[in-house]
Amino acid sequence: MKTTPPSVEDFLNYLLSEKGLSENTIQAYERDVTRFLKFVEKKKLNILKIKPTHVEQFLSSLFKQKLSPLSILRCFSGIKGYYNFLLLENLVKKNPIQEVELPKVSHKLPEVLTQEEIIKIVETPDETKVTGIRDKAILEVLYGAGLRVSELINLKLSDMFLKEGLVRVMGKGGKLRYVPIGKYGVEAVERYLFNSRPLLEGKKKSTFLFLNHRGNKLSRMAIWNLVDKYTRLAGISKKVTPHTFRHSFATHLLERGCDLRALQEMLGHSSIMTTEIYTHIDRERLKEVIKVYHPRG
């Protein structure tokens, strides 16, 4: 295997001759790869021994420089193309980019509820009813642990460690994590287990935590309908989905000074890059607060 990396010019010539890309596209590749190579040089890294964590650090630096999501995506694509070229040249054994998770790019930031709005929704279920007790517990766990819908509906009784205030979650890719659910979440789940679940389960025996009136596991759509129902009953006009609770969970923790790595662990993100989108949401929300409340906003 060769040991000397090719110059950026070699890569650009490859793009021109083999890929037939336009001049503008090639110039964009040049800017992005050069930016990455400067980062590598500054960190005193070997370009041929770059690890996924190094790429994540580079992309994280772009977030901190406040580059737009599209610019970061383009840069990500440029580095990926560069390492594909190094693969063809037999300079590396694998492309480190393949193991990097890039956050989804959206021109519109996800809706986030205020803490007051969360409380309104969570306190709306009628706890004199069996389903109201269950729904309260569902909303408390959704927000208290920042779970995905798929994670919530697949929770089992054996995943609840209420004395420790923890829930065991099976995340994407079969990755297990333990997440605190907080005092309110623990209390709501305990009420549900004692007063509601036995009546919903009936003669059936289910290992799943949250059940419908037939004693079966709840569906994804049932959770969506439940969240929509209580949002409307709480008098909130925002478009709210179960994922809004997850976004709000993350944003509220950051607002209170939560460490980004700790948040990454709680959300079950494989890459810190995905978690960093919440720092952007937090900044944008602060801008909106200034616009609305500052006399010269």
N, C-alpha and C positions, 0 to 999 in steps of 0.2 A: 504493500500500500504506500502511496505517495505521502510525503510529510509536509510539503510546501503548499500552502493555500494559494489559489489563483488570485489575481488582482480583480478588483471590481470591474475593470475594463474587460477582462476575460469573460466574466459573467454577462456583461452587457452585450458583448459580441455574440455570445451564445443565444441570448434572447432575440437579437436581431436576425441572426442567420438561421437558427433552428425553430424559433417560435414565430418569427415574422411579426413581432409586435410593433405598434406605432411608436413614433419618436417621443410623443408625450408620455406614453405608458413606460417606456424605457427610462425616461428622465425621472419619473416617479419612483421606479425601482432603484435607480441610482441614489436618489435622496434618502430613501428609507434604509437601504443596505448600508450606505455610508454612515448614517446616524447610528445604526446598530454596531458597526465596526468601531466607531469612536467610543461607544459605551464599553465594548469589550476591551479596548485598549486602555481606557481609563481604569477599569476594574482589574487590569493585568491578567486577563483570562486568555486561554488558548482557543482560538476560533474553531479549531478542529475537535475540541473537547468540551464544547458547550453542553450544559445540562438543561432540562426543562425549567428548573428553578431559576437559572440565569436569564432565560427568555422572559419568565414571569417578572423578574426584577426590572428588566428593561421596559416591558409594557407598563409596569407600575409607574416607572419614572415618567412615561408619556402621559399617564393620567394626572400626575402631579404637575406636569407642565401645562395641563388643561387643554391638551389636544382634543379635538372633537372625536367622538366615537368612530366616525367614518375614517378619519385619518389614522386612528389606531388600528382599525381593521385592515386598512391598506398596508400599513407598516407590517402587520402580522403576515399578510399575504406575501409581501416582498421578502421577508426573512425565510418564509417557507419555501419560496421559489429558489432562493439562494442555496439553501441546504439540499434541495432536490438536485441542484446543479453539482454540489459537492459530492452527492451520492453517485451521480453519473461519472464523475471524475475519480471515483474510488478513493475519496479522501476521508469519508466518514462511513460508519457502518449503518447508521440510522439517522433519520431526521428528528432532532429534538423537539421540533414544533408539533409533531404528531401527538405528543403527550401533554400539550398545553391546552387547557380549557379557556376559551375566550368567551366573555359574557356576550349575550345577545345584544345586538345594537338596535336601539329604538329611538326614533326621533322624538317620541313623547315619553317623558318619565312616568313610571307607574304611579297610580293614585296612592296617596298615603293618608290615613286617617289621623286625626289628632287624638291625643290621649283621652280627651273628653268625649269624642265621638265613639271611640272604642268602648268606653264605659257605658255609654247610652245603649249601644247595641247589645253588649254582653248582659246588661241588666234587664233587657226587654222580655225574655222568655218567662212565661207564667209557671212558676215553680209549684203551683198547686196541682199541676197536671204531670202525669208520668213522662210525657214527651217533652214538657217544658224543663223538667229537671235534667233530662238527657241533653237537650239542646243547649242549656246553660253550660254544661260540662264540655260539650263539643267546642263552643265558642271560647271558653276559657283556655282549653288546651291548644286550640288553633293559634290564639294570640300569645298565650303564656310560653309556648315552646317554639313558635314560628314554623310550624310543620307544613309540608306540602299536603295536598288533599289525599294523594295516594298513600302517604305515610300515616295520615290520621285514620283512614278507613281500615288499614291493615294492622293497626295496633291490637295486641292481644292482652288478655288479663295478665299474662306472665311478663309483659313488658312494663308494667306499672310498679314502681318502687316508691310507694307513697310516703313511707316513713323517712326515706332519704330525699323526698321531693324531686325524684328523677323519673324520666320516661326513657325507655330504650327504643330507639328508632332504627328501622331498616331503611336506609336511604338508597339513592341511585347506585347502581352497580353492586348492590348487595352489601354496602358498607354500613356497619353498625356504629351508632353513636349514642351517647347518653346526654340528655338535655334536661336542665332544671325546668319545672313547670310553675314554680312559685306557689305561694300560700293559697291564693284564690283558686288556682287550678287544682291543687290537692284537695281543698275543701269541696269544690264542685264535683270532682270525680268521686270522692267518698260518699257524698249525698246520692249521686247517681247509682253507685254500686249497692248502696243499702236500700234506697227507696224506689228506684226506677228499673234498673236492669233486671232484677228477678221477675218483675211483672212482664217485661218485654220478652224475656227469654222463654217464660212458660215452661212447658215440659221439654223443650228442646235443650240440647247442651251445645253451647257454642264457646269457642275459645276466643272469639273476637270481643273487643271491649265495647264498641258502640253498635247497638242493634236497632233494627226497625221494629215496627209493631208486630211483625210476623216472626221475630226472633232471629232474623238473618242479618248478615253484615250489611251495613249501609253502603249505597252506591256513591260514586263521585257526584252524580247529578243531584242526589238527595242533599248532599252537603252544599252544593251550589244554591239549590232552592231554599235551603234553610238560612243561609247567609243573606240571600236576597230578601227573604221574608222579614227577618228581624231588622235589616237595614231600613226597609220601608216603614216598619212599625215604629222604629226609633226616630222617624222623621228626617232621615239623612238623605239628601238628594244626590250625593256622589255615586258614581258607578263603582260598586263594591263587589268583589269576588272573594272566595276563600284565600286567594293569593295576596289580596290586599292586606289581609291580616298578617301574612308573613312579611310583606314589605314594611308594614307599620311596626311590627316587632323589631325588625332590624334597625329601622330609622330611629325609633325611640331609644334603643340601647346606645346607638352612636351619639345621640343628643346628650345622653347622660354620661358620656365618656368611656363607653365600652371599648376595649382593645379590639382592633380589627382581626387579629389572629383568633381571639376567643370567639368573636362573632362568626368567623369562618367555620370554626369547629361546631358551633351550635346550629348553623344553617346546613351543615353537611356539604359545603362546597369543596370540591377537590382542588380548586385553585383559588388563591387569594385574589386573583384578577376579577373573578365573578363577584366576590364580596365587595370589592372596591367601588362598584357601581353605587352602593349605598352612601358613600362619601359624597358622590356627585349629587344624589337625591337630596341629601342633607344641605348641601351648599345652595342648591336651587330653591329649596324651601325657605332658607334664610333670606335669599334675595326677594322672594315673594313677601315675606314678613316686612322687610324694609320698604318695599313698594307701597304696601297697604298702610303701615302704621307710622312710618317716619315722615315728619312734616315736609322734608325735602327729598322724599324717596322717589 
